[in-house]
Amino acid sequence: MPGLGGVLADESKSPKVSLRAAFNSLTSILFPATCVLCKTIVDDLSLARVCKKCWSRVAPSQGEVCVRCGYAFPSSNLHSTYPLCGSCRRTYFHFDFARSYSAFQDPLREIVHQFKYRAHPSLAKPLACLLFSVYRLHMQEFSSDVVAPVPSHKSRERERGFNQSLLLARNFCRLVDIPFHPRLLVRIRATQIQAGLSRRARRLNLAGAFLLLEKAEVAEKAVLLIDDVFTTGATVNECAKLLKVSGARRVNVLTLARVIQG
């Protein structure tokens, strides 16, 4: 799977990007920034507040994964031609296809944490490049008519200052030719924080939390949902359920990281 370096290298062929790279290099000399992970000087501002060395440690998932949700199996010694994880066997997910760039572990976990909770929205662009590398690997499965972010409640956005999924989706759509609908879905109910809740409690917590604003935009269409982390899938599944009930033909899910249990 192409990593961040490969995607940025492709993008750098544009004259406009070359000028921006030169500007970033000059700015980094005049106003040096330190890496939010290792505290060394960041010499390439196109990578935001993370240095090249730390980015190089962000590796894509390898090995066998669930053909539907992308869960990474602990062993590649599988006998099934179309392996499904336990969750996909036991639970009816409403989305059709899901993939993540990597497992939710450091350094990606810390980068996502810095992006989401430490007010570093500039990380959205390089992180979106990771999403794009996954998209390129599964272009047929990810073929979609609409891209939409998983929404945050207004109170959560005020607290953080932005919706991290919206920033990811907006930057991702600058790399693909798919219409972007930033407010296709809205979160109408402030829910309890999902961390620490059981799988069942997560589902109950999210029931009725979302509203589709533009039903005509999803009828008979394939929708690509963008989010930062896939934990149990409860959030994206609730969104997918609403989209399917409203007439969506297919719902795909693309996230940066996937929590691997135990």
Buried (B, 14 or more C-beta within 10 A) or exposed (E): BBBBBBBBEBBEEEEEBEEBBEEBEEEBEEEEBEBBBEEEEBBBBBBBBBBBEBBEEBBBBEEBBBBBBBBBBEEEEEEEEEBBBEBBEEBEBBBBBBBBBBBBEEBBBBBBBBBBEEEBBBBBBBBBBBBBBBBBBBEEBBBBBBBBBBBBBEEBBEEBEBBBBBBBBBBBBEBBEBBBBBEBBBBEEEBEEBEEBEBEBBBEBBEEBBEBEBBEBBEEBBBBBBBBBBBBBBBBBBBBBBBBEBBBBBBBBBBBBBBBEE
